[in-house]
Amino acid sequence: MELRSSVKTLNYIKKFLLRETDGILPYPLRVQKPVPQGRAGTPLPRALPAEAGVPPAALEAFLRALAGPQHGAHTALVARGGRVVCEAQFTPYSLSQWHVTHSLAKSFAGTAIGMLRDEGRLSLDERAADIFSDKCGFFTSRRAKAVTVRHLLTMSSGCGFKEYGMVLEADWVKAFLDADYAFEPGEKMEYNSMNTYMLAAIVRRKTGEGLMEYLRPRLFDPLGFSDVAWETCPFGTEKGGWGMYVHLEDALKLGLVYLNGGVWHEPQGEVRIFSREWAEEATTQKMVRPETGEGYAYQIWADGARGTYMFNGMFGQYVVLCPSLDMAVAVNAGAGNLFTKSGTLRAIEALFASVQAAAGGQPRDGAARLAFALGHLHFGMPVPPYPRDVPLGARLRQAFQRAVRRLLPAPEAGLVQLCGKTFRFGKNSASLLPMVTAVMNDYYPKGVESVRLEQADSGFRLLWEAPGESQCVPFVPGDTCEMKLDAGGNVFETAVQARFTQDEDGRPVLRLALHMLEESSSRILKLVFCHGGRMELRLDETPPLMLALHMLEKTSPGALQVNLEQFKDLDYLWYCVERTCAPVLQSLPENGDGVFPPAPALM
């Protein structure tokens, strides 16, 4: 099985890098990205920080720590005693929109398993092979037959069918049971999202309902969730470990239920969501991730030393719970970390420490400074100093610089001269959608054929022509425009921010940042207008896919079990991956034929 999987993986990588993506998946391409339906949720109660014993200065420090490009914060919520004391939105992101959870979805899937156990419909010691006996066959090994629900919950199955397997097989349950197993189930922890997918499949097999249908009357409706959706596998089962979209405040609600021992507090009384036994068992450390020392319970990360636990998804999705302080912090972001350890987590831990240090005392007044910080939150940018902290001389210089900028010609004047010309490109794989988002949604771009700048009634627009697709990207330098980006039927709410400037050689440069407001990723375009009427198009994304791949290779070597030695040139392979993620394109000459030399052989 391992050899067969390696061959399939290598074939997929080769097709992906050479842009031979027709029929690349073993199942028909489907639209993955869900569309919100406008369902109104029930907000959590609010309180002033001082009323809940949270120093405003601690919240200000927390927000300043989150700000800046290294953490990529989108939104954040802080609650104590079941009441929200701080809600932060880093422009252009908003708490009014749902957000992809990535692996934070695992805690929802694990909760469904707890409910099934509470109902007496499932034992944690049941074997997956017994539940899916119809999926077992000749390749089902002794170790596969020993995997229990508990092993799936604690990421200790040892299964070799991992996350990348979703693009290699159509029947994920059968592939999981037929895979090779690296160790005896329960021997150690090895993070693998397919464990959680199996939990989702177990819910469907036991109840006849998918996770969404099962959790709607038991969790989503009682807690007053807004829109929530979950992508599904080729067989229609929710992916379980990823693919979930939920509002940050609703994710926080689940954390509060765990803090309350399985109880949800309503104005008219308490509602038992799941048992206290499950709340305690699911959040008590069971395993340790060998690569990093992080503790793990039942689809929830547990820090036994600090007495905290968390739901976590890659690129900075957090719900962190501190029972001793009755506090919860939730964050959506587009940061460069794959797992729990990050600057964001350090900022959350520092907030808990500040609240603990202030326990019993009267929080010092800092409301004005906190309000200033909340009013100056912008994605990827630090919070400016509080005005009273800025020396008089510096304030005068800033005022002078602002006055000078107002006297300079508006940048739009130079941009107008670049409108009306079409720039064409040779064969490429460029896409307006970040590559991380594209792969997660089974979208394989065919590249861009041409781009063109035009003036619009209120600003400008970039016309992006690709095989079978046309996109109109509105933008105004120094402002934010909104659009719906349609990628193969997957529709993404997008905010476009533009800046028109010059590079060190005096060439005009248009920088467009396309922020996918429901996603963790953003696409960055740089249009460099060169001498001779040519244009260079540089694409990048944040967080970078290459960073994620290198982090995965470093922290989870088992997750990339691919025999790369079968490639002739590993350096060239990584170069191709980087160029696919962040391509640099040169426009063709006015009368160019667009013929490019064939790519060197990868294998």
N, C-alpha and C positions, 0 to 999 in steps of 0.2 A: 504493500500500500504506500509506503514512504517513497519508493522509487516512482510509482505512478503519479503521486502528488507532486513530486519534484519536477517531473517532466511537464505536467500540466502548468505548473507555476512558471517554469522557464518559457514555455510557449506563450503564456499570457503576457509576460514581460516583453518578449520579443515583438509580439503583435502591437502592444501598447506603444512601445518606443518607436516602432517603424510606421505607426499610424495606420496599421492594417486592422482596424477595429470592427469592421463588418463581421458579425457572427462571433465576436470575441468572447461572449458569455455563453454558457451552456443552456440558457433559457432566453425567451424573448425579452427584449428591453421593455421596461414599463416606466411610466411616470412615478417617481418615488416621493417627491416633495409634496406634503399635504398643504392644503389651503385652509386658513382659519375661517370659521363660519360665523364669527361675531357673537359667540356665546358670552353672556355677561356673568361674571363670577361675583362671589361675596368677598369684599375686602376684609382683611384683618383689622382689629381695632388699632387705633393710633394713640400715642402718648408722647409728651415732651420728654427728651432724654433725662432731665433732672428728676422728673416724676418717677421714672423707672430706676433711678440710681445709676445712670450712665453719664459720666462727665462729658459735657459737650467738647471739651478739649481733646478727650480721647477719641471721639468720633472725627474731629477735624484731623488729628494725626493719622487716623486710619484712612481717611479719604485722600490725604496727601500722599500716603504710602502707596495707595492703589493707582494714583494718577501717573501718567507717563507711559512711554512705549513699551517698557519692559514687562508690564503687567497686563496691558491691553484690556483694562476693565471696560465693560459695557454698562452694566447696572449692578447695584448692590442694595441689600436690605439688611438691617440690624433689628433684632427683636429681643425684648426681655420681658419675662412674665406674660408671654403670649401677645404682647403689644409691640407694634412696629415703632421704633424710636428714631429711625433714620432711613430715608429712601434716596438713593443716589442714581442719577442718570447722566452718563457721559455722552454728550451730544456727538453724533446724531441718534444714539441708541435711546430706547424708551422702555419703561416698565409696562407700557400699554400693549407691547407686542410680545408674543410668545418667542421662545428661543430654543434652539436645538440643545439637547442635554448631553449628547454623546454618552459616555458610560455612566453618567449620573442616573440614567434610566434603569440601571441594574438594581438600584435600591427599591424602585417601584416593583420590578419583577420579583425580587426577593420578598417584598411585602405580600404579594399575591400568594406566594407559597406558604407564608405564615398563616394567612387567612384560610387557605385550604386545610392546613393542619388543624387550626382551631375548629374547623367544621367537621373534623374527623374523616375527611375524604382523602387524606394523604399522610403517609409516614415518611419521616426524613430518612429512614433506613430502607425504604423501597429501592429496588434496583431499576435503573433506567432501562436496562435490557428486558426486564420483565414487563415494564409499562409499554415498551415498544417491541414486543416479541416478534411482531410481524415484520419489523425492519432488520432483524438479526439474520445473518446468513453465514456463508462459508468463511468470510473474512472476520467475523466477530470473534475477538480473542477472549481469553480467560480474564484478562484485566478489564476489558470493556464490559464484560458481564458482571464484574464486581463493583462497578461505579454506582453509587447511591445518590439520592437527592442531596444528602448532606455533603457529599464530595463536590457536587455541582455548586452548592451554595458557598462553599469555602474555597473554590478555585483549586481543588486538589485532585481532580480526576486524572491528570497526566495525559489527557488526550492530545494527539498530534494534529487533529483537524482544527486549525486556528482561524483567526479573523480573515486572513486573506483567502481562506477556503470558500468564502461566499461568492467569489467570482469564478470558482473552479467547478463547483458542483451545484446541481439543482435541488437534490434531496439532501438537506443539511442533516436531518436526523440520521439517515442511513449512513452518510459520510462520517458522522461522529462515531457511530457504533462500529464501523468497519475500519476506523483509523488505527494506526499504531499508537501505543501508549508508552511514554518515556519512563514511567515508574509505577509502582503499586499505588492504586487509588488511596488517598489519605496520607501518603508518605510525606508530602511537602506541598507547598503552594506554588502554582505556576499560573500566572494571570492569563486567562483565555476567555474572550467574550462568547465563544461558542458554548461554554458552560451555561451561561445565562440564556442563550437561545434555547437550550434544551429545557430549562425551567419554563420558558414560555410555551414550548411544545407540550410539556407535561400538563400545564394548566388547561390547554386545549383538549388534550386526550382525556383528562379526568372529568372535565366539566362540559365539553362540547362547545365551549365559548373561548374566544380569544381573550387576551389580557384586557383589551379595551372594554369588551362587553362584560367581562367578569368584574372588573374594577369599577365600572360606572356606578352601580347602585351601592357598592360597598365602600368606596373611597371618594371618587370624583364628585358625586352628587352630595353626599353628606358634608363634605368639606367646602362645597360651593366653588368648585373649580370653574375657571373660564375655559376657553378652547383647549383641547388636548388631543393629540394625534400620535400614532405610532406607525412607522413604516413596517411593511411585512416582507416575508421571504417569498420565493417563487411559489410556495404552496399555500400562501395566505396566512401564515402564522406570524404574529408580531416578532420582530427581531430580538426583542427582549433586552439585550445588552447595549443597544444603541438605536438611533432612528426615532427617538421620541421628541416631540415638541410640547412644551408646557410653559406657562407663565412662571416667572421666578417666584412670585408671591405664592403660587400654588405649590411649587416645590418646597418652599419654606413651610407651608402648612403641614406637609407630611413629616418634616423634621420636628415640628411642634407636637405632633401626635406621639412620636417616639419619646420626646422629652416628658410628655405627660403619661407615660406608661401605657400607651395604646388608647388613650381617651381623647376625644375632641370636645372642647368646651364651646358650647353655644349659649346665647343669651337666655334661652329657656331651659338649659340644663346640660348635663354631660351625655355624650354618645360614645359607647364603646365601639372602637373601630377594629381592634384586634386585642388579643389577650396581653396582660402584663408580662406573662411568662415569655411570650414571643418578643416583646419589646426589649426585655432584659437579655434574652439569649441571643437575639439577632445583633445586638450592639456590643457584646462581650467578645474580646479578641480570642480567636480560635487558631489562627495561623499567622506566620510571619513571612513576608515576601523576602526570599533570600537575597535578592540583588540590592535591596534598599533598606531592609529592616522595618518596613512598614507593616503594621498589624492589620489583620483582616478578620471579619466575623462572617455574617451571612449577607453577602452582597453589600456590605457596609464596611468602610475602613474604620478601624478602632485603634486609638492610641491609649493603651492601658496606663502608661506612665503619666500622661496628662489628664486622664479621665475624660477625654473627649472622643467623639466619633463623627464620621462625616459621610455624606454622599458625594461622589466625585466623578467628574468627566474630564476628558482631555481638553487641553487648551484653556483651562482655568474655570471650569464649572464646579461650584462648591455649594454645599449646604453643610455647615459645620455646627455641631451641637456641643454645648458645655453644660452638663446637668448641674454642676455645683453652683453655677451662676444663673441657671435658668435662662440661658442666652442662646440665640441662634443667629448665625450670619450666613447670608446667601449671596453668591456672586455669579454673574454671567460674564464671560470674557472671551477674548481672542488672544490668549497668551501663548508662550512657546513651550509650556510644560505639558507632558503627557500624563503624569500621575500626580500624586498629592503634594509632594514637596515643591514649594515654589515661594517666590517673594510674596505672593498673595496670601498663602497660608501663614507665612511669618507675620504679615500685617494683621491677620485675624488673631493670631496668638498674642501679639502685642496688645491688641484691643482688649482681649480677655484679661491679660495681666494688669492693664490700667484700671479696669473695672474692679478687679479683685483688690488692688492696692487702695482704691477709694472707698472700699466697703466700710459702712458705718459712718462715713463722713458726709458732709454736705458738698455736693459737686460744685466746684468753683464756676463762676459765671464765664461762659465762653460762647454764648448763643450767637453773638454778632459775628465772631470769627467763623463759627460753624456755618452760619447762613452765607457768609462770603464764599467759603469753600464750595458749598452746595451750588452756588450760583455761577461758579467758574469751572465746571467740570466739562472737559472736552476730551474725546477719545484720543489717546496717544500723546497727550500734552500734560505737563505738570501744572498744578494749581499755582497761580501767581502769588507772590507774597501778599500778606495782609497789608493794606495801604499804610497803616501806622508803623509797620515794621520797615518800610522803605525810607532810607535817609532822604532828606530834602533835596540834596544835590542830584540824586538818582531820579527823583520824581520830576525835577526840572528838565533833566536830559530827556526823559521819556516824553514829556509834553512837547519839547522842541522837535523830537524825532517824528511825533505824530503830525505836527504842523507841517514839517517838510514833506512828509508823504502825501499830505493833502494837496500840496502844490505841484507834485510830480504828475506827468501825464498818466491818465488811467491806462492800466495794462490792456484793456480791451482794444485800444487803438491799434496796437501792433498785431493783435489777434485777428482783427478784421481783414488785414492784408493777407492772411494765410487761408482765408475761407475760399471755397469754390473749387479747389483742386482735389482731384482724386489720386490717392496713392495706392498702388497695387503691389501685391506681394506674391512670391513664389510659394511652393508647397510648404506648409507649416502645421503646427498643432495648437496655435494660439487660440485662447478663448477668453471671453469677458468673465467667465465663471472661474473662481479660484480652483486649482486642480484638486485640492482636498475635497472641496464641495462637489466637484464634478464626479470624482470617483465614488464618493459616498452615495451619489444619486444615480449611478449607472449611466452617466452622461459622458459620451466620448466625442469631443469636438472634432470637427473636420478642418479647423484652421480658419484664418481670416483671409479673404481674397482682396479686400480693399477697405480703406477708411477715407472719410471725407469730412471736412469741417464746413459747417454752414452757420450763417446767422439765423437767429430765430426772433420771434416777436419780443421775447424777454430773455435775451442772452444768446447762447450758442447751442449747437448740437453736434455730436459726433455720429456720423452714419457708419455703422459697422456691417459690412457685408461678408457673410460666410455661406458655404454651400447649404442651401435650403433654409437659411435663416438671415433675417435682417434685424438689426437693433438700432434704435435711435436713443442716444444717450444725451440728455439735456444737461447743460452745465452753465454756471455763472462764476467767473473767477472771484474768489473770496466769499462765496456763498454756498449754500447747500440746496441741491435739487433732488427730487424724489422720482423714482421710476419703478416699473415692474420689469425685471429682467426675465425673459422667457428662454430657457435652455432646454430644448427638446420637450416642451410641455411642462417642465418643472419651472414654476413661477416664483421668483424671489423678490421680496420687497427690498429695494436698494436705495441708498442715499449716495449722491454723487457730490464730491467736493473737488473743486478745481483751483489750481494756482498756475499763473502764467508768469514765467521768469526767463532768465538767461543762464546758460552754463558758463564755465570758466573760459570758454573760447568765444563767448559772445553770441552763441547760437540760441535762438528762441526755443524754449522748452515749455510744453504744456503737460502738467502733471494732473492726472485724474485719479482719485481714490474712490473706488466703488465699494461701499460698505454694505454687505449683505446683512440687513438688520435682524434677520431671524437666525443667522448663522454665526459661527465663531471666526470666519475668514473674511478677508477683504482682498479685492484685486486692485493692484496699483499699475497704472499705465503711464509711461513717459513717452511723449512724442517729441523727438528732437529734430528740428528742422535744419537740415544741413545745407551747405553751399551747393549750388548747381541744381536746386529744385528737388533734391532727394529728402527722404525722411527716414529716421531710424525709430523703430517702435520697440520699446523695452517693456516687458511685462514681468511683474513680480507679484507675490502675495504675502499677506501677513495673517497669522503666523506662517513662516515658510514651511512648505512640505518637506524640503530637504532637512531642515532642523528636526522635524518630527521623525523622519526616517533614521537619522543618525542617533537621536535619543533612544529610539526603539531598539536599534542595534546595540547600543551601549547598556541600556537598563533591562532589556528583555531579549537576550540573544536567541532564546527559544522561539520567539515570535516570528523570526525571519529564517526559518529552517529551509533555506534554499541553497542548493549546491551551486554557488556562484562560480566555482572553478570550471564549470562547463562553458563559461564565456571565455572567449579568446583573450579579451583585454578588459580587465576589471576597471581600470582607470577610464577607459572609453565608455564603459557601461555607466559609471557614475556621472560622467560628463553628459551622456545622453539623458539621464534622469533629470539632471539639473537644467538642461536646456529645454526639456519638456515642461518642467515646472515654471521656469523663468526664461522664456525664449527672448532672443534679441533678433529682430527682423529688420532687414534693409529693403526699402522700397525699390521696385524695379525701375530701370531707366524708362524714359517716356516711350521709347520704341523697343523696349526689351521683349524678348520672346518668353521670358519666365522659365527657361530651361535651366535646371540645376543639376549638378552631378549626382549620381546615385549615392545613397548613404553607404558607408563601409559595412561589411558583414559583421553582425553582432556575435554570431556563433560559428 
